[in-house]
Structures are given as C-alpha cells and as structure tokens.
Amino acid sequence: MTDALRLIVFDVDGTLVDSQNHIHDSMIGAFESLGLAPPPLDAVLSIVGLSLPEAIARLAPGAEPPTQARLVDAYKAGYFTRRSAGVAPLYPGAREAVTRLAAQPETLLGIATGKSRRGLDHVLSAHGLDGHFVTRQVADDHPSKPHPSMLLAALSETGMQPARAVMIGDTSYDIEMGRAAGMATIGVAWGYHAAERLAEAGAGRIVADFAELETALAEAWEIAE
C-alpha cells in the first residue's frame, strides 16, 4: 500500500456514531448493578475514547480493582444488550462523507477506536460501512488512547508516513494521540468533548460538520503538496 498518497483515520464514538445514550445507559446499569452511585452524563462523556478499564478506573477511582473489573464486565453485558436492541445512529453526513472519501483512489481510510473489535465490526456492518476502512485499530490490541500505538500500527499497516496522514476525532484523547504519532489532527465539534478542550489539546483545526470536514481535508492536502 506504499503507493497510496494519504491516510485518514477516524475515531468512532462521538465522531462517526452518536452512541452516547448506549454508553451512558450501560454505565448507569453497571454501577447500579453493584449498588454504586452512577456517574453523571458529563463524567461519562468525558471518558469516551479511553479503553474500558481505563474509563472505569477514572469513573470509580476509589473502587478496589476487583470491583472495577466487575464494573467492566457489567458494562460490557449491558452494552451488548442495548446494542442488540438497535445500533447507535450515524451523525448526519457521516455515511456520505465516508463513502466519498473511500471512493478517492488516492485516499485510504482507517479507524482508531476504544471499542472492541467485536463492537466495531458490529457497528460498521450494521451501517453498511464494512468495506471502507483498510486498517482498523481497536482497544483489544493496544494501550488506551492517547498512547499513539493505534496510529503507529495504522501507519505501519498502510506504509504511510505521518506527514501524509490525519487523525479525526471528537475528544482530546484523539488529538493527543494524533499529535504523539506525528500526524495532523482535526477535531469535530459535534462529539463529546467541547471545542475548547480540543483546542487545548492542540487540534490543528476544529470543524462544525462533515461538509466542513471534507473542505478542511482538501485544504490540508493542498498545503502538504
């Protein structure tokens, strides 16, 4: 794949898919199943993008490791049940943008997500996006964001240099991960971290919708030429 000119890596939750209801409801259920007070919505959204054990550790820092492990298992079970009842929706414009970008012969698409591989495969298949991403990096195989492991693996798999790649995400963890990998970064303002937090993390640009995202990408490639 070394002949490809550029790589675009997307986060999933909060960037392509609006899964906040599934995530929040599953987290409430996990905490309540253990008799613990559930965290508020803003706290839950603040950890979206982290691997699940890291997220639980931040939401329940006073819990003993065995309790945190039980919370992880309870969350997984609850999320699976909610996912089976209906897939979380794509954000407006996500399907069209991904389809157009995937059709460009000079562009490769990838994913770097805190989801498990099973969870990622399910959401991509349910939305008919299965064939668009040539590299898929998931929490099963890497340290939690913002460690750059996912992006370094994506670059290695596609034969791309960091200067010809961009990370797109809605959280500061995505931006910090992209910067740590030496990639350009674009923050999306429709997700789970505020635009101010994305800016503080060092996002190269912050966009308001998918139309603006495609424009930002075109401008980024022009600058890189």
FISE-186116 format. One record per residue (C-alpha): residue in three letters; x, y, z. Coordinates in steps of 0.1 Angstrom, whole numbers, plus 2048, in hexadecimal, padded with zeros to 3 digits. Layout:
<pts>
+-----+-----+-----+-----+
: res :  xx :  yy :  zz :
+-----+-----+-----+-----+
: ALA :   X :   Y :   Z :
...
+-----+-----+-----+-----+
</pts>
This chain:
<pts>
+-----+-----+-----+-----+
: res :  xx :  yy :  zz :
+-----+-----+-----+-----+
: MET : 800 : 800 : 800 :
: THR : 81E : 817 : 7FF :
: ASP : 811 : 827 : 7DE :
: ALA : 7F4 : 837 : 7F1 :
: LEU : 7F7 : 85C : 7F5 :
: ARG : 7E5 : 862 : 815 :
: LEU : 7D4 : 851 : 833 :
: ILE : 7B6 : 85F : 846 :
: VAL : 7B0 : 84E : 868 :
: PHE : 78E : 852 : 879 :
: ASP : 784 : 84E : 89D :
: VAL : 761 : 83D : 8A0 :
: ASP : 74D : 846 : 8BF :
: GLY : 745 : 86B : 8BE :
: THR : 755 : 870 : 89C :
: LEU : 742 : 858 : 884 :
: VAL : 729 : 849 : 89C :
: ASP : 713 : 85A : 8B6 :
: SER : 715 : 83F : 8D1 :
: GLN : 711 : 855 : 8F0 :
: ASN : 6F0 : 846 : 8FA :
: HIS : 6FD : 823 : 8F7 :
: ILE : 71C : 82C : 90A :
: HIS : 70B : 840 : 926 :
: ASP : 6EF : 827 : 92C :
: SER : 708 : 80A : 92C :
: MET : 71E : 81C : 946 :
: ILE : 700 : 824 : 95C :
: GLY : 6F5 : 800 : 95B :
: ALA : 718 : 7F3 : 963 :
: PHE : 71C : 80A : 982 :
: GLU : 6F9 : 803 : 98E :
: SER : 6FD : 7DD : 98B :
: LEU : 719 : 7E0 : 9A4 :
: GLY : 706 : 7F7 : 9BB :
: LEU : 71C : 815 : 9B2 :
: ALA : 710 : 838 : 9AA :
: PRO : 712 : 83D : 984 :
: PRO : 727 : 859 : 976 :
: PRO : 716 : 877 : 965 :
: LEU : 714 : 87A : 93F :
: ASP : 72F : 893 : 93D :
: ALA : 747 : 87D : 950 :
: VAL : 73F : 85F : 939 :
: LEU : 743 : 873 : 919 :
: SER : 765 : 880 : 926 :
: ILE : 773 : 85D : 925 :
: VAL : 766 : 852 : 903 :
: GLY : 783 : 848 : 8ED :
: LEU : 797 : 838 : 909 :
: SER : 79A : 812 : 90C :
: LEU : 77F : 805 : 923 :
: PRO : 795 : 7FB : 940 :
: GLU : 7A5 : 81E : 93F :
: ALA : 783 : 82E : 93D :
: ILE : 775 : 81B : 95B :
: ALA : 794 : 823 : 96F :
: ARG : 78E : 848 : 969 :
: LEU : 769 : 846 : 971 :
: ALA : 76E : 831 : 990 :
: PRO : 791 : 83A : 99D :
: GLY : 788 : 82F : 9C1 :
: ALA : 77C : 80C : 9B7 :
: GLU : 793 : 7EF : 9BD :
: PRO : 7A1 : 7DD : 99E :
: PRO : 789 : 7BF : 9A1 :
: THR : 76B : 7D8 : 9A2 :
: GLN : 779 : 7EB : 984 :
: ALA : 77C : 7CA : 972 :
: ARG : 758 : 7C1 : 97A :
: LEU : 74D : 7E3 : 96D :
: VAL : 75F : 7DC : 94D :
: ASP : 74D : 7BB : 949 :
: ALA : 72B : 7CA : 952 :
: TYR : 730 : 7E7 : 939 :
: LYS : 738 : 7CE : 91D :
: ALA : 71A : 7B9 : 925 :
: GLY : 703 : 7D8 : 926 :
: TYR : 711 : 7E7 : 906 :
: PHE : 70D : 7C6 : 8F3 :
: THR : 6E9 : 7C5 : 8FD :
: ARG : 6E2 : 7E9 : 8F2 :
: ARG : 6F5 : 7E4 : 8D2 :
: SER : 6E1 : 7C5 : 8CA :
: ALA : 6C1 : 7DA : 8CE :
: GLY : 6CD : 7F3 : 8B4 :
: VAL : 6ED : 801 : 8A6 :
: ALA : 6F8 : 825 : 8B0 :
: PRO : 6F1 : 83D : 893 :
: LEU : 70B : 84D : 87D :
: TYR : 70F : 873 : 87F :
: PRO : 6FF : 887 : 862 :
: GLY : 716 : 886 : 844 :
: ALA : 72D : 86B : 852 :
: ARG : 723 : 850 : 839 :
: GLU : 725 : 867 : 81B :
: ALA : 747 : 875 : 825 :
: VAL : 756 : 853 : 82C :
: THR : 748 : 845 : 80B :
: ARG : 756 : 863 : 7F7 :
: LEU : 778 : 861 : 808 :
: ALA : 77B : 83B : 803 :
: ALA : 774 : 83F : 7DE :
: GLN : 792 : 856 : 7D9 :
: PRO : 7AE : 840 : 7CB :
: GLU : 7C9 : 855 : 7DC :
: THR : 7B9 : 851 : 7FF :
: LEU : 7BA : 835 : 818 :
: LEU : 7A2 : 834 : 836 :
: GLY : 7A9 : 826 : 858 :
: ILE : 79A : 824 : 87B :
: ALA : 7A9 : 828 : 89D :
: THR : 790 : 822 : 8B9 :
: GLY : 78C : 819 : 8DD :
: LYS : 772 : 7FF : 8D2 :
: SER : 778 : 7DA : 8D2 :
: ARG : 77D : 7C9 : 8B0 :
: ARG : 75B : 7B8 : 8B4 :
: GLY : 74A : 7D9 : 8BC :
: LEU : 75B : 7EB : 89E :
: ASP : 753 : 7CF : 886 :
: HIS : 72E : 7D0 : 891 :
: VAL : 72A : 7F5 : 88D :
: LEU : 73B : 7F6 : 86B :
: SER : 728 : 7D9 : 85E :
: ALA : 707 : 7E7 : 86B :
: HIS : 70C : 807 : 859 :
: GLY : 71A : 7F8 : 839 :
: LEU : 73C : 807 : 83D :
: ASP : 74F : 7E6 : 840 :
: GLY : 764 : 7E9 : 820 :
: HIS : 770 : 80D : 823 :
: PHE : 78C : 80A : 83D :
: VAL : 7AC : 7F9 : 834 :
: THR : 7BB : 7FB : 858 :
: ARG : 7A7 : 7F6 : 878 :
: GLN : 7B8 : 7FC : 899 :
: VAL : 7A4 : 7F2 : 8B8 :
: ALA : 7A8 : 7F2 : 8DE :
: ASP : 7AD : 7CC : 8DE :
: ASP : 7D0 : 7D0 : 8CF :
: HIS : 7DE : 7F1 : 8DD :
: PRO : 7E3 : 807 : 8FB :
: SER : 7C8 : 820 : 902 :
: LYS : 7C7 : 841 : 8EF :
: PRO : 7D9 : 859 : 8F0 :
: HIS : 7F6 : 840 : 8EC :
: PRO : 7FF : 841 : 8C7 :
: SER : 801 : 81B : 8C2 :
: MET : 7E1 : 819 : 8AE :
: LEU : 7ED : 834 : 895 :
: LEU : 810 : 826 : 893 :
: ALA : 801 : 805 : 889 :
: ALA : 7EA : 815 : 870 :
: LEU : 808 : 827 : 860 :
: SER : 81C : 806 : 85F :
: GLU : 7FF : 7F2 : 850 :
: THR : 7FA : 80B : 834 :
: GLY : 81E : 814 : 82E :
: MET : 816 : 839 : 834 :
: GLN : 82C : 854 : 843 :
: PRO : 81D : 86A : 85F :
: ALA : 820 : 889 : 849 :
: ARG : 807 : 879 : 831 :
: ALA : 7ED : 870 : 84B :
: VAL : 7D3 : 880 : 860 :
: MET : 7C0 : 876 : 87F :
: ILE : 79C : 881 : 883 :
: GLY : 78A : 87F : 8A4 :
: ASP : 773 : 88F : 8BD :
: THR : 788 : 88C : 8DD :
: SER : 7A8 : 89A : 8EB :
: TYR : 7B5 : 876 : 8EC :
: ASP : 7B1 : 874 : 8C6 :
: ILE : 7C4 : 894 : 8C1 :
: GLU : 7E0 : 88C : 8DA :
: MET : 7E3 : 869 : 8CA :
: GLY : 7E6 : 879 : 8A7 :
: ARG : 800 : 892 : 8B2 :
: ALA : 814 : 877 : 8C4 :
: ALA : 815 : 863 : 8A3 :
: GLY : 821 : 882 : 890 :
: MET : 801 : 884 : 87C :
: ALA : 7EB : 8A2 : 873 :
: THR : 7CC : 8A4 : 888 :
: ILE : 7A8 : 8B0 : 883 :
: GLY : 78F : 8B3 : 89F :
: VAL : 76A : 8B0 : 89A :
: ALA : 753 : 8C7 : 8AE :
: TRP : 734 : 8B0 : 8AD :
: GLY : 743 : 896 : 8C5 :
: TYR : 748 : 891 : 8EA :
: HIS : 764 : 8AA : 8F3 :
: ALA : 75F : 8CF : 8EF :
: ALA : 771 : 8E2 : 8D3 :
: GLU : 785 : 8F4 : 8EE :
: ARG : 793 : 8D4 : 8FB :
: LEU : 79C : 8C9 : 8D8 :
: ALA : 7AE : 8EA : 8D2 :
: GLU : 7C1 : 8E6 : 8F3 :
: ALA : 7CC : 8C3 : 8E8 :
: GLY : 7DC : 8D3 : 8C9 :
: ALA : 7C3 : 8CB : 8AD :
: GLY : 7CF : 8D8 : 88C :
: ARG : 7AC : 8E2 : 883 :
: ILE : 789 : 8DD : 891 :
: VAL : 76B : 8D9 : 87A :
: ALA : 746 : 8DC : 880 :
: ASP : 738 : 8C2 : 868 :
: PHE : 742 : 8A8 : 84E :
: ALA : 740 : 8C1 : 831 :
: GLU : 75A : 8D7 : 843 :
: LEU : 76F : 8B8 : 84A :
: GLU : 772 : 8AF : 826 :
: THR : 77C : 8D3 : 81E :
: ALA : 796 : 8D2 : 83A :
: LEU : 7A4 : 8B2 : 82C :
: ALA : 7A7 : 8BF : 809 :
: GLU : 7B9 : 8DE : 816 :
: ALA : 7D0 : 8C9 : 82B :
: TRP : 7DB : 8B4 : 80D :
: GLU : 7E1 : 8D4 : 7F9 :
: ILE : 7F8 : 8E1 : 814 :
: ALA : 80A : 8C0 : 816 :
: GLU : 812 : 8BF : 7F1 :
+-----+-----+-----+-----+
</pts>
